[in-house]
Amino acid sequence: MSKPKSEPEPGEQPNPRPNSRPQRQSGNDRRGAIAGLIIAILILGVGWWLARDLTAASKMQDCLMSGRTNCNVIEPAR
């Protein structure tokens, strides 16, 4: 019969924690999440700018199609 291996063989390194898992680096996980958040904010910003620009162009076209000639927006002086 073979005896259970409780002592390391000569020249073999003993394992101090046999059931421990390797430690994960949490920095890589957060870096990806932060990059995703920055990309999402950038896409939302571009979408908001594009929506405002297209709305302004649509209002200008509606004004011109109705036959008006004074469609430019006049902002009051402050």
Order of alpha helices (4+ residues) and beta strands (2+ residues): alpha
